[in-house]
Amino acid sequence: MADDAAAIGSLDFDAQALKAKYRAERDKRVRADGNNQYVNMAGEFAHYIEDPYVERVERAPISDHTDVIVIGGGFGGLLAGAKLRDAGVTDIRLIEKGGDFGGTWYWNRYPGAACDIESYIYLPLLEETGYMPVEKYSRAPEILEHSRRIARQYGL
């Protein structure tokens, strides 16, 4: 704890009390069965691991060097990649489990899926891409396409 205080420095609140408060909240939610609470994706559930939107392609693993790896092709990963490009980083690789960019919007393609936050606030890099959302609350296909637009523009 002394190391925490040295690292934190002078604050106008009790950092240790705040840490204890959040630890107590966390402890309310941690289950005793830990990882055993999750369903094993085997047998009748194995098909949930497969990506239904792309055909599986077998290939050799990639074994090379890159300067920056970003995990995830959702908006967080896309923003990280875009900002790195803006900063002059050229050797970036995004690693994504899905077959395309979009994160949540790649996977959630059910009828009527839409964002419940105004598009102009939710969608990143609108000015940079020159895109104006069609509706105040964008639907999933438009959001997915915007993620692809960001990836194309920034060469991700």
VMD Tcl script that draws the C-alpha trace (Angstrom):
set ca {
  {0.00 0.00 0.00}
  {2.89 2.35 0.60}
  {3.92 1.84 -3.03}
  {0.41 2.83 -4.13}
  {0.59 6.06 -2.15}
  {3.97 6.93 -3.64}
  {2.77 6.23 -7.15}
  {-0.49 8.14 -6.69}
  {1.01 11.21 -5.06}
  {-1.17 13.96 -3.63}
  {-4.90 13.59 -4.29}
  {-7.92 15.45 -2.98}
  {-9.66 12.19 -2.01}
  {-8.78 9.05 -0.06}
  {-7.52 6.69 -2.75}
  {-7.35 3.71 -0.40}
  {-10.97 4.22 0.72}
  {-12.08 4.43 -2.90}
  {-10.11 1.29 -3.75}
  {-11.74 -0.53 -0.80}
  {-15.19 0.63 -1.92}
  {-14.71 -0.73 -5.43}
  {-13.17 -3.95 -4.09}
  {-16.28 -4.48 -1.94}
  {-18.54 -3.93 -4.98}
  {-16.43 -6.34 -7.03}
  {-16.56 -8.97 -4.30}
  {-20.39 -8.85 -4.36}
  {-20.32 -9.95 -7.99}
  {-17.56 -12.56 -8.01}
  {-19.10 -16.00 -7.93}
  {-17.62 -18.84 -5.91}
  {-17.73 -21.16 -8.93}
  {-15.40 -18.85 -10.89}
  {-14.86 -19.99 -14.47}
  {-17.02 -23.06 -13.84}
  {-20.07 -20.79 -14.18}
  {-19.52 -20.69 -17.94}
  {-20.82 -23.22 -20.44}
  {-18.11 -25.26 -22.15}
  {-18.36 -24.64 -25.88}
  {-18.22 -28.33 -26.76}
  {-20.72 -30.94 -27.86}
  {-24.14 -29.40 -28.53}
  {-22.73 -25.88 -27.93}
  {-19.66 -26.18 -30.20}
  {-21.37 -24.44 -33.11}
  {-21.49 -21.18 -31.10}
  {-17.72 -20.83 -31.49}
  {-17.91 -20.74 -35.28}
  {-18.35 -17.49 -37.17}
  {-21.57 -17.84 -39.19}
  {-20.82 -14.85 -41.42}
  {-17.68 -16.03 -43.22}
  {-16.49 -19.25 -44.73}
  {-13.70 -20.81 -42.68}
  {-10.31 -20.62 -44.39}
  {-7.51 -22.90 -43.26}
  {-4.08 -21.27 -43.45}
  {-0.71 -21.48 -41.84}
  {-0.20 -19.26 -38.78}
  {1.34 -15.86 -39.45}
  {4.80 -15.69 -37.96}
  {6.38 -12.32 -38.57}
  {7.20 -9.07 -36.80}
  {5.03 -6.00 -36.41}
  {5.59 -2.85 -34.37}
  {2.09 -2.56 -32.88}
  {-0.62 -5.14 -32.32}
  {-4.15 -4.02 -31.45}
  {-6.49 -6.66 -30.08}
  {-10.03 -6.30 -31.41}
  {-11.61 -4.80 -34.50}
  {-14.45 -2.99 -32.76}
  {-14.56 0.76 -32.34}
  {-11.92 0.69 -29.58}
  {-9.43 -1.15 -31.78}
  {-10.31 0.94 -34.82}
  {-9.84 4.18 -32.88}
  {-6.51 2.96 -31.52}
  {-5.39 2.03 -35.03}
  {-6.57 5.34 -36.50}
  {-4.83 7.40 -33.82}
  {-1.64 5.38 -34.24}
  {-1.76 6.05 -38.00}
  {-2.29 9.75 -37.30}
  {0.79 9.62 -35.05}
  {2.86 8.20 -37.90}
  {2.89 4.52 -36.97}
  {2.84 2.47 -40.16}
  {3.34 -1.12 -38.97}
  {0.06 -1.98 -37.21}
  {-1.85 -5.25 -37.09}
  {-5.37 -5.60 -35.72}
  {-6.19 -9.07 -34.45}
  {-9.90 -9.87 -34.46}
  {-11.73 -13.12 -33.79}
  {-14.56 -12.26 -36.17}
  {-14.28 -12.30 -39.94}
  {-14.49 -8.51 -40.27}
  {-14.33 -5.24 -38.36}
  {-17.22 -4.03 -36.23}
  {-16.94 -5.78 -32.86}
  {-20.42 -5.98 -31.33}
  {-21.94 -4.79 -34.58}
  {-20.27 -7.60 -36.51}
  {-21.88 -10.25 -34.32}
  {-25.29 -8.68 -33.58}
  {-27.19 -8.84 -36.85}
  {-30.66 -9.66 -35.62}
  {-33.63 -7.87 -37.20}
  {-34.09 -4.35 -35.89}
  {-30.70 -4.11 -34.14}
  {-29.84 -0.44 -33.70}
  {-27.88 1.88 -31.46}
  {-29.79 3.57 -28.63}
  {-27.38 6.51 -28.58}
  {-27.54 9.29 -31.17}
  {-25.40 8.36 -34.16}
  {-23.59 11.68 -34.17}
  {-22.32 10.97 -30.66}
  {-21.83 7.20 -30.87}
  {-20.10 6.74 -34.23}
  {-16.41 7.65 -34.08}
  {-14.41 9.53 -36.70}
  {-17.39 10.93 -38.59}
  {-15.61 14.17 -39.51}
  {-12.41 12.34 -40.40}
  {-14.24 9.94 -42.73}
  {-16.59 12.60 -44.10}
  {-19.60 10.45 -43.26}
  {-22.98 11.65 -42.02}
  {-25.28 8.98 -40.51}
  {-28.55 8.40 -42.33}
  {-30.68 8.29 -39.17}
  {-30.51 9.83 -35.71}
  {-30.24 6.31 -34.26}
  {-28.20 4.20 -36.67}
  {-29.20 0.66 -37.44}
  {-26.73 -2.21 -37.21}
  {-25.90 -2.49 -40.95}
  {-24.97 1.20 -41.14}
  {-22.81 0.93 -38.02}
  {-21.06 -2.18 -39.35}
  {-20.38 -0.41 -42.65}
  {-18.98 2.60 -40.80}
  {-16.51 0.35 -38.99}
  {-15.39 -0.97 -42.38}
  {-15.11 2.62 -43.67}
  {-12.75 3.51 -40.81}
  {-10.64 0.42 -41.45}
  {-10.37 1.23 -45.17}
  {-9.54 4.89 -44.64}
  {-6.80 4.14 -42.14}
  {-5.45 1.05 -43.88}
  {-6.22 -1.26 -41.00}
}
mol new
graphics top color blue
foreach p $ca { graphics top sphere $p radius 0.5 }
foreach p [lrange $ca 0 end-1] q [lrange $ca 1 end] { graphics top cylinder $p $q radius 0.2 }
display resetview
